[in-house]
Amino acid sequence: MSQSLIRAISSRKNQLGFGFFSRFSYSRHFHSQWPITSPKCSTHSSLGGFVTGSRRFSGNLIPELNHTCLVRQTNWFCSVSLNEVSDSNLVSEGETIDIEDVGALDNNKKPTVVYKKPIDFTKIDAKLLPTVMILGRPNVGKSALYNRLIRRREALVYNTPDDHVTRDIREGIAKLADLRFNVLDSAGIETEVSSGTILGRTTSMTANVLARTQFAVLIIDVRAGLHPLDLEVGKWLRKHAPQIKPIVVMNKSESIGDSLAEVASEALALGFGEPTAISAETGLGMNALYEVLHPLLEDYMVQTLNDRCTQDDVTSEENLSDEDDSKLPLQLAIVGRPNVGKSTLLNALLEEERVLVGPEAGLTRDAVRVQFEFQGRTVYMVDTAGWLERTERDKGPASLSIMQSRKSLMRAHIVALVLDAEEIIKGQRSMTHSEVVIARRAVEEGRGLVVIVNKMDCLRGKKNSEMYKKIKEAVPIEVQTVIPQITGIPVVFISALEGRGRLQVMNEVIGTYKRWCSRLSTGRLNRWLIKVMSRHSWKDSASQPKIKFFTQVKARPPTFVAFLTGKTQLLESDIRFLTKSLKDDFDLGGTPIRIIQRSVLRTSPSGKSSAGSSSRTGGPARQRTTSDKRTVSV
């Protein structure tokens, strides 16, 4: 027995190993004896046989990155190193090379995947991407560079030397050639302002967010040269983020000639290295910025991915393609008049100071979009500027804010309309004209609606207890009266300042979103139609419309088609009756419902189609009818 064991060990040593705990390194001689097969990568075990890897890595950290691979076996581990095999024919392009199981060696230990350069950023999960923050003094082009990087005009850009347009931190995914990273647009930094002012609060918020970022881009205005405020921003950056060495960028350099070299030499006084000349408005210098950012971000991603692979609690890949519509990310827009607590509500839902808040009316200018997870669901929230009717006097940033708020409402799935409890008491009415306009526009766009009454903490005490009860009873009734197009609108009473009612708001929002995405089968709808038509009071049998069948054609919002026989059409009262019955019987409150009518042609014994006195052979007759205050073709 012992002699057989010795012979077995000797034979393993002759095969490039060193016993049971062998360590293989790649060479062409090794490749010639044990080739790595494509598309799956395999390695030879010291115990004999092949251990074959799987295509999919648990967690979907970075799918389809590798072009070639090198397999090492190190003391019961099997590892994969990227792009070290010189022969490109070993692994086909676009294949995922990883190993999930080495069960023949040890079932208790997991394989190690080693990531190396180059990294394909387009295949990386957005949650793992590095974060780059754009910094600088006011009015140097930070928002313009942000829009250039995300390839959309989201941030407000306006030339206001005496005012500051950007006040909140805006986040997006930058697309610079094949680079992908999270980019943050910040407010202008002024270090000499007091802490109680708006600029002082924005600077403090920028410092808090900067502590959680990995890289920074410091912008200076090349036309003004190195400004004294730029030096103050550099000192502020060293104080609040000593671990970050920013990339200095000279913006607005499209019209600068020989003086560019002079400004570049001045920028060296910041102590952050050579500056890069760009033009955020025209796109000049984006290639140079790419050359500076790419090696830094790539080194960071290699380290991050390798650290992530060593963790034991890597989540499994989720496939959302097979999920229903209600599991997709939710788009929530928080709208309302100025100074009703929209930004405070967003901070309360996020449980952090994400946007600027204060007693000043009209503090929010940009529509700030943030992402967070609630009960396993991805929610995108948009905090909009105060909604006002646009007038001729509204110019500049105020006019742009109004337009951006309207666009945010049109892109949202659910609209959260925030009311002020103090204004309700003073005005003796639940909704003002502008709030009714917001709610009706949301209904016309087919969005779900949730009404939130904020500042209920102002009605505390025994003196206000009676008023508190009256508001909770009267507001839902008045909301339903002024918005008759939707029944069962959820009304939530909260105090965003104290954080009370946060879970109730999110539960109502998600419940409304599920109803907004709901689908009903045709068989269930037609069984319901028989019952509902029998309980409706008709004048006579001739006036009763002959609905052949009823079906749902789309969701988001629920849209139904009623196929009618004969000349009789559904009246507005009939459509309202069917809409109310649908909401009551199928729990579709808070969502707009659309009902479309279509006529079904009768077929005469001669084989010709007829509908009443007229006849057409080219298909169903098309008429113009009005439904839900819209003119539709039927």
N, C-alpha and C positions, 0 to 999 in steps of 0.2 A: 504493500500500500504506500509506504513512504517513498519507495523507489519510483513508483508511478507518478507521485506528486512532484518529485524532483524533476523527472523528465518533462512533465507538463510545464513547470516553471521555466525550464531551460528553453523549451520550444517557444514560449511567449517572449523570452528575451531576444531570441533570434529574429522575432518579427517586430523590431523597432520598439519594444517595450522594455520595462524594467520591473516586471512582477505584476502582482494584482493591482497595486496603486500606481499604475503607469501614467506618464504624462507625455502626450503627443504634441508636437509642434509641426506646423505645416512646412512641407518642402515639396519640390517637384518629384523627388524620389518617392515620398509618401503618397503623393497624388497618383503616381503611376501604379501603385499597388492597390490603394483603396480610393477610387475616384469618388468625388462628391457628386451625387446625382441631382439632377434638376427635374422638376421644380422643388422637390423636397431635399432637405439637407440631412445627411446621415454621417455618423462617425463610427469607427470601429471600436468596440469595447475590449478592454484587456481580458475580460472573461470569455471572449468569443462572441461571434455574431455581430449584427449591426443594430444600432439604436437609431430609429428614424424619427425625424422631427415632424411636427404638424405645420400646416400652412398658417394657422391662426395663433396669435399670441394672446394670452388671456389679458383682457383690459383694453384691447384695441388702442394701445398707446400710440403706435406709429406704423400703420399698415402700409405695406408695399413701398418700403424705403430702399431695400437692398437691391443691388445689381449683382454682387458677388459676395461670397462668404468664406470664412475660415472657421473650421470647427476644431475646438480644443477640448480634450477631456482632462480634467484636473481634479484628482482625488474625489471621485464619485460625482463630480459635476460635469455637465456638458455645456459649453459656452459657444456663442456665435460672435465672431468679430466681422465687421462690415468692411467691404472694399479693400481687402488685403490680398486677395487672390489675383495674381496678374493675368491669369487666363480668363478672359471674359466669357468664354463659352461654357464655363462650369454651371452658371446659373443664368437663366433667361431674364431679360429685363422686365422689371415690374413685379417680380415674385417676392412674396413675404417669406423670409427665412428665419425660423425660430424653432425652438424645441420646447414642448410642453411636458414631456414625460420621459423619464429614464427609469421606468419601473423595474427593469432588469437589474439596475444597479442599487437603487435605494428609493423606496416609495415615500420616505419621509422628507426628502430634500428636493427642492425645486431647482430647475435649471437656471443658469445665469445668461442673460442676453446682453452682450456688450455692443453698444452703439458707438460708431466712429464716423468721422467725416467722409464724404459730404452728407448733409442732412437735407431732406426734401421737406421744406416747411409747409408745403401745400397739403401734405398728408397727416399733419399733426393735429391732434385735438386742440380746439381753441382754448380749453382750460389750461393747457400746459404751455401755451405760448409765452414768451417773455413780454414784459411790460416796459414801454418807453414813454416817458413823460416829457411834454414840450413846455419849457420854462422860458421866462424872459420878462423884461419890464413891459409896461403897457404899450400897445400900439406898435409892435414890431412885426406882426404877421403870424402869430401863433395859430390862430384859427384858420388862416389861409393855408398854412402848411398841413394842418389837421385835415382839412377838406381835400387837399391834394393827395394825402396818403391813403385816405379811405375811399377816394374816387367818387365822392358825393358831396354836394353842397348842404351839409347838415348844420354846421356851426354858423352863427350869424357873423358876417364880416361887414364892417362899416367903419369908415374913416372918421373917427371922433377923437381928436387929440385931447380934448378937455373932459372926456368921459370914457368909461370902460364898458365895452359891450359884453364881454364874457365875464360871468361871475361864478359859474359853477364848473365842476369837473365833468367833462364829457368824455365818454369812452367809446372806442370803435376798433375794428380790425383793420390794420394797415396792410395794403397790398403794394409793395414796392418790388416790381419785377417778380421773382419767385420767392421773395421774403414775405413772411407773415408774422405779425406781432401785434399785441394790444397797444394801442396808442391812446394817450390821455391828453386832452386839451385843457389847459389851466388858465386861471385869471392872471392878469398882470401883477407882478410882485413889486410892492413898494415897501421898503423896510422901515421907513421913517414915520409911518402913519401910526395913530394910536389904535389900541386893541378894540375899542368900542365902535369904530367906524366900519363902514361896509368893506373898504379895502383891507382894514386890519383883520376882519373876519375871513375874508377870502384868502389872505396870505396864511392865516393859521390853518385853514382847511387844506390848503395846498401842501403845507408842511406835513400834515397828518397822512395824506395820501402818498406823498413822496417817500415816506418811510417804508411803504409796502411795494415800491417799484424797484426794478433792477437797473434801468438805464435812464439817462436823461439827455435831452437835446436843448442846449442853451442858445437862444436866438438873439442876435444883435442886428440893428438896422445899419446896413453898410452906408446908407446915404447920410446918416448922422454921425458916422464914425463910432469910436468907442466912447459911449456916454458915461458920465460918472455913475448913473444908476446901474449900468451894466456891471461896474466893479462892485457896487453894493449887492447886487444879486449874486455875483460870484462868492462874496464873503458869506452871504446868507446860505448859499448852497453848501459851502464847506461846513457850516455850523450845524445845519439840520440834516445833512446826508453826507457825512464824511466818507462813507463806503462807496459812493458813486462818483466816477470821473465823467463829467458830461462831455458830449460832443458839441463843439462850438460851431455854429452855423451863421454865416453872414447872409441875411435875407435881403431881398429887393436889389439884387446885383445885376439886373438885366440891363440897366442903363448906365452902369458905372464902367469907365474905361481904365485909364492908367492909374487912377486913384485906388483901385482895388488892392493892389499890392501894398500900398501904404496903410490901408485899413487893416489888412491881414497882419501886418507887422505890429500894429497897435493892439490887435486882439490877443497877441501872445502875452500881453500883460495880465490877462486873466489867469494864466498858469494852467490851462487845460489842454495845451497842445495846439497843433496847427488847425486853423479854422477852415471850413468848407464853404465855398461860395455857391449860393443857390438863388432861385427865384420861385417862391411858392405860387405866385400868380401865373407865371408862364411855364413852369416845369423845368426851368433851366437848372442844371446841376444835380438832378435827381440820380444820375448815374454815379456821380462822385459821392453822394450821400450813401448810396447802396454799397459802394466799395468800402466805406468806413464802417457801416453797420454790420455787414454780412459776417466778417470774422468774429466780431464780438458776440453776436446773437448765436452763431453756430457753436462756439465754445460753450456758451451757457446751455444750449439745448442738449449737447452731448452729455454734459454733467448731470443735467436734470433728468434725462431719460435713463441714464445708468443708475442714478439714485432711486428713481421710481421703480426700476426693475427689481431692486433688492428688497422692496417692501413685500410683505406677505399678504397684505389686504388689498391687492389690486382687484378692482371691480371687473366684472365680466362685461363683455360687449353687449350692447343693447341694440336691437334692430327695431327702429320705429316705423319701418315701412309696412309692417303687418299690423300696426296698432290702428285703432279707430281715430276719428278726427279729434275727439275730446282729449286724447293723450298728447296731442301736438303742443308745442309751446304757445302760451297764452300771451296776447298783446293787450295790455291794460293801459288806458289813457286816463289820467287824473285831470279833470277840467273843472272850471268854475270861475267866478268873478275874482278880482284881485283881493288879496288879504283875507281869504277864507280858511287858510291852513292847508293848502295843497302840498307844499314842500314839507311842512311838518308831518303830514300824513305819510309821505314817502319815506322820510327818515324813521318814522315809527314802524312802518312795515319792514324796513331793512334792519332796524335796530342798530343804526349807526348814523353819524352825522355825515350824510353823503352829499346833500345840497345845502345851499345857504338859506338860512331862515332868519327872520327878524320882524319887528313891528312895522317896518316900512312897507307901504303898499307898492306893488309892482316890482318887487325885488328880483323875481325870476324873469329872465329874458329869453334864454335858450330853452328849447324843449329837450330836457335832459332824459336820456334813455339809459336805464340800468337793468341788469339781469340778476335774478336771485332764484333760489330753489325753495319751493314750499310744498312739503309733503310729497317729495319725489317728482314734482312737476316744475318745469322751467317756465318762469314768468318774466316777461319783459314789460317793465313799467316806464311810462313816459310822464314826467312832471312838466306840465305846460305853463306858459305865462297866463296871467289873468285875462279872462275873455272879456273884451269890450267891443262895442260896435265901432267899426272903423270910420273915422271922420277925416275931413280934409286937413285938419290940424295935426293928425297923427302922421308924423314923418320920421324917417331915420329908424333907429332900433325899435321904437314902439310899434311902428307899422309892420316891420319885419316879424316881430314877435306875434302879432295878431295873425298874420298869414301862416306862420309856422304852427300855431296852436290849431288852426283849422285843418291843416294837413295831418297833424297827429291824430285828430279825431277820425279822419277818414281812413287812416291805416290801422286803427285799433280794432280789436274784436269786441271788447267790453269797455264801456265808458262809465267811469265813476264820477258822478256829478256831486261836487262838494258844496253844501249849503252852510251858512253861518247861523248858529242858534241865536246869537245876539241880534243880528239883523232881522231875524224872524220876529223876535219880540218887539223890536222898535217899529217895524213896518206893518205888524199885524197881518202878515201874509207869508206864505211858505216860500214862494218863488217870485223873483223879480222878472221883468220882461226879458233881460238878457239870459237868465237861467232857463226860461221857457224856450227861448230860441235854441240854446245848446241842446236841450233834451229833444226837441222836435227834429233838429238836424241829425242827431244820432239815430233817431227812429227812421228818418228818411233814408239814411245811408245803410240801414239794415243792421245796426249794431245793438248788442245787448246793453241794457241800462241798469245801473245800480245807483241809488240816491243815498248819500252819506251826509248826515247832519253833524257837523263838527262843533267844538267848543261847548259841549254840554256840561263841562266842569264849571262854567260860569253860573249855572242854575242850581248850585248846591245850597244847602241850608234849609231851615224850616220856612223862611220867607218865600223861597222860590220853589218849594215842593209842589204847590198847586200849579204853578206855571209849567213846571217840568212835566207833569202828567198831561196837561192840556196840549203841549207841543207833541208829545208822543202819540196822542190820539188824533190830533188835527192834521199833522203833516202828511201822513200816508193818504188821508182822504183827499186833501187838496192837490197832492201830486197826481193822484189818479184822475182828478177832475180836469186839470189843465193839460194832461197828456192822455187823452182817451184812446189813442191808437194802440197803447200797450196796457194790458191789465196785469195785475199782480206784480207791480214793480217793487223790488225789495228796498226797504228803507232801513238804514242802520244808524243808530245814535251812538256817537263815540266822543272821546276826548283825545285827539292826536297828541296834544302836549304831554299828557300823562301816560299815553300808550294804552289807554283802555279801549277795548273794542277791536283790537288788531285782528285777532283770530276770527271774530265774527265777520269783519269786512272781507277777509280772504275766503271764508267759507261761502259767503253770498256770491262773491265774484266767480268762484269756481263752479258753484251750482248753476249760476246763470250761463256760464260758458258751456257747461254740459248740455243744458237745455237748448242753447243756441246751435249746438252741433248734433242734436238728436235727429234720428231717422226712424220713420214708422213704416212698417210693411204695408203693401197695397191691400192684402187680405184683411188686416186689422182695421185699416181705414174704412174699407167698404162695409165691414160689419158694424163699425161705429156709425157710418153714414145712415144705415137703415134705422138705427135707434134714434138718432138725432133728428132725422126728417120726420119721424112719426110724432115727436113731441113738440114740433113747431106748429103754430096755429096759422093756417093758410086761409085766405078768404074763400076760395073754392078750389076745386081740383084743376080748373083751367089755369089759374094763376100759379100753381105750384110748378117750379122748374123740374124738368125731367133730367136728373143727373144720372148718367149711365154708369160711370164709375169715378172714383176719386183716388188720386195717387200723389205721392211726394216725389218731386223731381230733383230736389237739391236740399242741402242743409246750409247752415252758416250764411243767412238765416233760413229757417224752415220755409220752403216754398212748395205749394201744392197746386195741382191742376185739376179742375172739375170739368169733365167731359159731359156736355149737355146734348140732348136730342131735341129736335124741333127748333122753333123760332124763339121760344121763351128764354130770356137771359136772367141771370141773378141780379137782383137789385142791390143797392148799397146796404139796405137793411138786412138782406139775406147774407151778404158777405160778412157783415158785422156779427150776425148770429152764428155763422159757421166759425168765424175766428174766435169768438168768445167760448164756443163749445169746445174747440180744439184746446184752448188754453186751460179750461177747467177740467176736461176729461183726461188730458195727457200731461198736465203739469208743465205748461210752457210759458209760465209767467215771466215777465221781464224781458221777453224777446219779441221782436216784430215778426209777424206771420204774414206771408203774402199768398194770395189765392188768385190764380189765373183761370180764366174761362176759355174753353175751346168747344166749338160746335162739331158734332159728329153728324155727317151727312147720311140721310136715309137712302136706301137703295130701292128703286122702283122695280116692279116685276119685269119691265123691259130691259133691265140691266143698267139703267142710267141713274146717276146719283141726283138726289133732289133734297132741298131743304126748304120746306114751305112752298111758296110760289116760284122761287128761283131755283135754278139747277146749275151745277158746275161739274165738269168731269175731270178737272185737273187736280183734284185733291180737296182737302178740307177748306171750307170757306173761311176767309180771314176778315175780321171786323175789328173795329177800334172800340175798346171798352175801357172804363176807368176802374181801377182797383187800387186801394190803399193810397189814394191821392196821386197815383201815377197812371199814365196812359200806356197800355201794353198792347201788343199785337196778339190776337187770338185767332 
